[in-house]
Amino acid sequence: MRTLCAPRDCPPGTAISHSVGYNGLGRIIEVVTGKVWDEALKDLLLTPLGLTHTMTLPEEALRFRAAMGHLGEPAG
C-alpha cells in the first residue's frame, strides 16, 4: 500500500508551516492523477483556462519577463 505522506522535516510540535495543507493537496493530486503536481496543474487547470504565462517551476520564469527576488545585506 502506498502512503500519501512525505517524511516529516521536524518532530511534531516543533515547527509550523502554513503550506502543509498545500503540500498534502499536491501529493493527493499526484497519487490520484499519476502525474507530478505541476503537470497535473497545467493539464487540468492552467491550459483549459488559457493561462499561458503561469509558471510552476523557477526555470520556466526565464521564458518571460519576470521580477526576481533578492537577498539583503547580511546583518552586522
Backbone as numpy.savetxt, mean C-alpha at the origin, in Angstrom:
# Nx Ny Nz CAx CAy CAz Cx Cy Cz
-3.73 -24.86 5.37 -4.56 -23.69 5.37 -3.68 -22.45 5.37
-3.99 -21.49 4.45 -3.22 -20.25 4.40 -3.72 -19.27 5.43
-2.81 -18.51 5.99 -3.18 -17.50 6.96 -3.29 -16.14 6.28
-4.17 -15.29 6.78 -4.33 -13.95 6.25 -3.42 -12.95 6.92
-2.74 -13.35 7.97 -1.96 -12.41 8.77 -0.48 -12.44 8.40
0.10 -11.26 8.35 1.54 -11.14 8.19 2.18 -11.17 9.57
3.47 -11.49 9.66 4.11 -11.48 10.96 4.03 -10.11 11.61
3.99 -10.06 12.93 3.92 -8.80 13.67 5.29 -8.14 13.70
5.26 -6.80 13.62 6.50 -6.03 13.75 6.89 -5.85 15.20
5.88 -5.74 16.08 6.10 -5.44 17.49 5.17 -6.33 18.33
5.54 -6.60 19.55 4.65 -7.35 20.44 3.35 -6.57 20.67
2.23 -7.26 20.87 0.96 -6.57 21.12 1.08 -5.58 22.27
0.48 -4.40 22.10 0.46 -3.39 23.14 1.68 -2.49 23.19
2.68 -2.71 22.31 3.89 -1.89 22.37 3.95 -0.80 21.31
3.12 -0.88 20.29 3.12 0.13 19.23 1.72 0.21 18.64
1.45 1.30 17.92 0.16 1.46 17.27 0.40 2.00 15.86
-0.43 1.59 14.95 -0.33 2.06 13.57 -1.72 2.28 13.02
-1.96 3.45 12.48 -3.28 3.74 11.91 -3.51 2.97 10.62
-2.47 2.44 10.01 -2.62 1.76 8.73 -2.87 0.26 8.87
-2.95 -0.24 10.08 -3.10 -1.69 10.26 -4.37 -2.21 9.57
-5.43 -1.44 9.56 -6.66 -1.86 8.89 -6.47 -1.95 7.38
-5.73 -0.99 6.81 -5.47 -1.01 5.38 -4.53 -2.15 5.01
-3.58 -2.45 5.87 -2.70 -3.60 5.62 -3.50 -4.89 5.59
-4.39 -5.05 6.55 -5.24 -6.25 6.59 -6.15 -6.32 5.38
-6.75 -5.20 5.00 -7.62 -5.17 3.83 -6.84 -5.53 2.58
-5.63 -5.00 2.46 -4.79 -5.32 1.30 -4.51 -6.81 1.22
-4.23 -7.43 2.35 -3.95 -8.87 2.36 -5.19 -9.68 2.00
-6.34 -9.27 2.50 -7.60 -9.96 2.15 -7.84 -9.85 0.65
-7.61 -8.68 0.07 -7.77 -8.50 -1.37 -6.83 -9.42 -2.13
-5.59 -9.56 -1.67 -4.64 -10.45 -2.34 -5.13 -11.89 -2.31
-5.61 -12.35 -1.17 -6.06 -13.74 -1.04 -7.29 -13.99 -1.90
-8.25 -13.06 -1.88 -9.50 -13.26 -2.63 -9.28 -13.19 -4.13
-8.45 -12.23 -4.59 -8.27 -12.06 -6.04 -7.14 -12.89 -6.62
-6.20 -13.32 -5.78 -5.03 -14.03 -6.29 -4.00 -13.10 -6.92
-4.16 -11.79 -6.72 -3.24 -10.80 -7.26 -2.61 -10.03 -6.11
-1.45 -9.39 -6.36 -0.91 -8.50 -5.35 -1.83 -7.29 -5.28
-1.87 -6.60 -4.13 -2.88 -5.59 -3.89 -2.89 -4.47 -4.91
-1.70 -4.02 -5.36 -1.70 -2.90 -6.30 -2.21 -3.30 -7.67
-1.98 -4.54 -8.10 -2.57 -5.02 -9.36 -4.08 -5.11 -9.25
-4.56 -5.64 -8.13 -6.01 -5.74 -7.92 -6.65 -4.36 -7.89
-6.01 -3.40 -7.21 -6.53 -2.04 -7.14 -6.63 -1.44 -8.54
-5.59 -1.61 -9.34 -5.60 -1.07 -10.70 -6.67 -1.75 -11.55
-6.72 -3.09 -11.52 -7.64 -3.83 -12.37 -9.10 -3.64 -11.98
-9.38 -3.58 -10.70 -10.76 -3.56 -10.23 -11.32 -2.16 -9.95
-10.45 -1.17 -9.77 -10.94 0.16 -9.39 -10.40 1.27 -10.29
-9.09 1.39 -10.37 -8.50 2.53 -11.05 -8.77 2.53 -12.55
-8.53 1.41 -13.23 -8.75 1.33 -14.67 -10.22 1.52 -15.03
-11.16 0.82 -14.38 -12.57 1.05 -14.71 -13.01 2.51 -14.50
-12.40 3.22 -13.56 -12.75 4.62 -13.32 -12.01 5.57 -14.26
-11.09 5.05 -15.06 -10.34 5.89 -15.99 -9.27 6.72 -15.32
-8.80 6.31 -14.16 -7.78 7.05 -13.42 -6.40 6.66 -13.93
-5.90 7.40 -14.91 -4.66 7.04 -15.59 -3.40 7.58 -14.93
-3.53 8.51 -13.99 -2.36 9.08 -13.33 -2.32 8.72 -11.85
-3.03 7.68 -11.43 -3.01 7.23 -10.04 -1.95 6.15 -9.92
-1.06 6.28 -8.95 0.06 5.34 -8.81 0.03 4.65 -7.46
0.54 3.44 -7.42 0.64 2.71 -6.16 2.09 2.42 -5.78
2.99 2.54 -6.73 4.40 2.22 -6.47 5.26 3.46 -6.71
6.29 3.68 -5.87 7.10 4.89 -6.01 7.77 5.03 -7.38
8.19 3.93 -7.98 8.86 4.02 -9.28 7.91 4.47 -10.39
6.61 4.33 -10.19 5.65 4.80 -11.18 5.54 6.32 -11.20
5.90 6.97 -10.12 5.81 8.43 -10.05 6.74 9.09 -11.06
7.76 8.39 -11.52 8.71 8.96 -12.48 8.07 9.19 -13.85
6.92 8.57 -14.12 6.26 8.73 -15.42 5.56 10.07 -15.56
5.24 10.72 -14.45 4.46 11.95 -14.48 5.13 13.00 -13.60
4.68 14.24 -13.75 5.15 15.29 -12.85 4.66 14.96 -11.46
5.55 14.97 -10.50 5.17 14.62 -9.13 6.04 15.38 -8.14
5.44 15.78 -7.04 6.20 16.40 -5.95 6.89 15.29 -5.17
8.12 15.51 -4.80 8.88 14.52 -4.05 9.06 15.00 -2.62
9.01 14.08 -1.68 9.25 14.40 -0.28 10.73 14.67 -0.04
11.04 15.20 1.11 12.42 15.46 1.47 12.58 15.38 2.97
13.79 15.23 3.40 14.11 15.19 4.81 14.74 16.51 5.22
14.39 16.98 6.38 15.00 18.21 6.90 16.40 17.95 7.40
17.02 19.00 7.84 18.35 18.89 8.41 18.30 18.17 9.74
19.30 17.35 10.06 19.32 16.67 11.36 19.34 17.69 12.50
18.63 17.38 13.56 18.60 18.28 14.73 19.97 18.28 15.43
20.35 19.46 15.90 21.56 19.57 16.71 22.80 19.63 15.91
